[in-house]
Amino acid sequence: KIAVLFAPGTDTTDPGANPANWTDPAGFKAAADKFTADAGTILTATDGPSLAAAVQAVNADCGACHGKYRIQAPRPAAAAARAPAPADAADK
């Protein structure tokens, strides 16, 4: 259960967790419950299209929850300063 990982008193254990996990417990619980329900539909999928739809729903749940309840780590400065790729030999 996801909500157990963010129970009251756990707000200092994950530096990537947004304080909204604890200040908006109803919203966080609703997001966790939706994820749990949608993940369950993967187990009951009867064909390729229903499985694909279930996986898409779970993926959307992950993105929605992480967008609101997860602090995105800053990108390393080195990644922005990478040199451009060499030109293709055919362009010379």
TALINBEL-V643193 format. One record per helix or strand of 3 or more residues. SS is the DSSP state (H for helix, E for strand). FROM is the first residue (numbers start at 1). LEN is the number of residues. If there is no record, write none. Layout:
BEGIN
ss = <SS SS>
from = <FROM FROM>
len = <LEN LEN>
END
This chain:
BEGIN
ss = <H H H H H H>
from = <2 20 25 48 77 89>
len = <4 4 19 22 4 3>
END
